[in-house]
Amino acid sequence: MSTDESRAVSRPPGAGTRTPPGAECLPRAHRLALAEVAVGLPAAAWGLRRRSVAWAALGAVLTAHGALELSYETVFPRD
């Protein structure tokens, strides 16, 4: 038996994807941008509260990068 035949597994279409319910309409980059903003805001607040420049900078960078990614589709819409 060849190795290709032993590896062949029949799976239904889309079985390997892990998208939460209702997230099919959002592109992957959009979900990543939302996650960056969602992580960046608490990190920045944590840094400001603890007076840690590193945490505040990390939160600011994540929030800014996520916000720029979210605004990208507004500035350059898809065809």
Secondary structure by P-SEA (a helix, b strand, c coil): cccccccbbbbccccccccccccccccaaaaaaaaaaaaaaaaaaaaaaaccaaaaaaaaaaaaaaaaaaacccccccc
